[in-house]
Amino acid sequence: MNNGIARYANVYHAMPYHFILASLPMSTTVARKPGAPGIRAKQAQDTRAKILRAAIRVFAKQGYASGRVESISKAAKSHDRMIYYYFGSKEQLFIEVLETIYSQFNEAESKLDLDLDDPAHGLAQMVEFVWQYYLDHPEFVTLLSSENLHQGKHSKKSSKLREISGYAISVVEKVLDAGKAKGVFRAGVEARDVYIMIASLGYFYNANQYTLGAFLGEALMDKAKLDHWCAVIKETVLRAVLLHVPVEDAPGTPPPA
């Protein structure tokens, strides 16, 4: 045996076992728990989510046409190249923004405990939820307004919106079915029609609050005005679906003398 090698062998032989282990080079590979996401995967998820949140803010404020990639990356504290890496294009990012805001709406609605024992009350609960959601999330209204300016061309490219809308319609249908089973609602009422009625009466008021307010000379966003319009929506929707409208509430009934 070479004298140098023998000398090192004798040194290690004389050293305690735990000291030998401590002196060996450590592996740079860290064992991961099965199924646990890696640090890089978590960072990627966080970056993507931050970009999406920033895009919602920028597109809601500036619209699709004026919402620049540079503005979104700055708001997300990221880089332009990361937007293209995760979303491919500005258009695809906007499509995912639309899918996200609709999904968030559905998620919030899924938490409702609708009164199916009293379907008329359950439907009123739904109206109140939709109305309040529009008030609490003005970005939802402005993003849809922006997309309508583009004639829905981005929405038409989404592979998810039909599924998302299907869930929204199914919630209305559940309440209507309960009312029909109890003989409270008219048999011919369609969930799609009721959904459009609720959405349009709430959306139009909010989307046109400035021009409509100027035209009517009213502060439409005052609390009293908001409460009044919510009551109007509930009354309108219930009149449309109830099998028997109470005589005192029937349209055209003169007020008591």
LINGITA-V410110 format. One record per helix or strand. SS is the DSSP state (alpha for helix, beta for strand). FROM is the first residue (numbers start at 1). LEN is the number of residues. If there is no record, write none. Layout:
ss	from	len
SS	FROM	LEN
SS	FROM	LEN
This chain:
ss	from	len
alpha	3	12
alpha	17	7
alpha	39	28
alpha	69	7
alpha	80	8
alpha	90	21
alpha	119	18
alpha	138	12
alpha	155	3
alpha	161	21
beta	185	1
alpha	191	17
alpha	209	8
alpha	223	19
beta	242	1
alpha	247	3
